[in-house]
Structures are given as C-alpha cells and as structure tokens.
Amino acid sequence: MLSDVSSIVALNIAVLTVSDTRGPEDDTSGRFLSEAAGAAGHELVDRALVIDDVYRIRAQLSLWIADPGVEVVLITGGTGFAGRDSTPEAVEPLFDKTIVGFGEVFRALSLAEIGTSTVQSRALAGLANRTLIFCMPGSTGACRTAWTGILREQLDVRHRPCNFVGLLRPKSQP
C-alpha cells in the first residue's frame, strides 16, 4: 500500500552482476535492475560485473559498503547451487543484520512462477554499514519477480506500514 503523503525519496543504487558467462553487452539482468530502479525514481550511481569468485564479489561489494554515496546494492547472479555459485558465501559475512524475510518472500513468489525449482534459490538480503544489499538469481525473470514483488515497494518511502528507507541514515564519515 502506498501513501501519497510524501514524494519518492531517490536512493543511490549500485548494481552488481555476478557471472562467468555474461559480459556488459548481454547482461540483461543487470540492465533490468538498473532500468527498473531509474524508472522508480532512484539514481544508479554505479554498475559492475564480476566473475563468480568469493573474493572478487566481496572486494566490489566492500567498496560500495564503505562508500557513503551508495545506499542500496542490487546483486544478480551466483545464488544457485552450481559449483561456482558463491554469492551467499561472499556476501553473508559482510552483513551486520540479515533480512531473512527477503529470501522467504522471494521463494514464495517464485513458487507460483517456476514451481518447486525455487527451493534451489539462495536469494538473500541484509544490511551492512547502513547499506541495503539484495542478492537475487541471475535470470532476468527472477530479478523482475524480486523487483516487482518486493523491492519496488520496500525501497519506496511511501510504502506503508513500513519500508527500508528509514534505515538508510547517512553513513559515518571516518
């Protein structure tokens, strides 16, 4: 439910694609998330693509977590069970708090779309240094499900009874 009492608060969003097979030209999931965030009134402040490697994922994400100009990171890819899928292992140790409900709701929404294959999704989310981090599967369809079913509302200050925008107070400067 949206309340029209206030206008949108534009959040500074970075998008990270984790893939061993995609490049910038065929990164449809990263492109979708970037465009959806912009269409919702948010600012895309950075976008990157890294191979599925725990340390490369963690290095890029750590830069954004430390950057006061990045409030939200949307990560697509590396959340499955394949041998190289390592996004959860890379990201979880960086969380100050885990948003358990994100993965639960994502899998519930996906059940209607892809059936029991949703149990293989390790979608997750959390908060690190006042930066919201959402990790989704690498398919554009999964990113669309997460954006339209969860993120669009939860990143909108007008959504009631609650949303994540209030958690994003300015980061401490060193």
Number of C-alpha atoms within 10 A of each C-alpha: 9 13 12 10 8 9 10 15 14 17 23 19 25 25 26 23 30 28 19 15 9 16 13 12 7 10 19 18 25 27 17 17 25 22 15 17 24 16 10 16 14 19 17 20 16 15 17 14 21 17 18 21 19 17 15 15 24 18 14 14 22 15 11 20 24 18 15 16 17 23 27 25 25 23 32 27 27 31 24 20 11 9 7 15 21 21 27 19 16 19 23 18 11 18 18 12 15 16 15 12 12 20 19 14 15 23 25 15 18 21 14 10 14 12 12 12 11 19 13 13 18 22 27 24 25 21 23 21 20 22 27 25 27 22 27 32 25 22 15 19 15 24 26 17 18 25 21 12 15 15 19 14 19 16 24 23 22 20 18 12 8 15 15 15 19 9 12 16 10 12 16 10 7 4
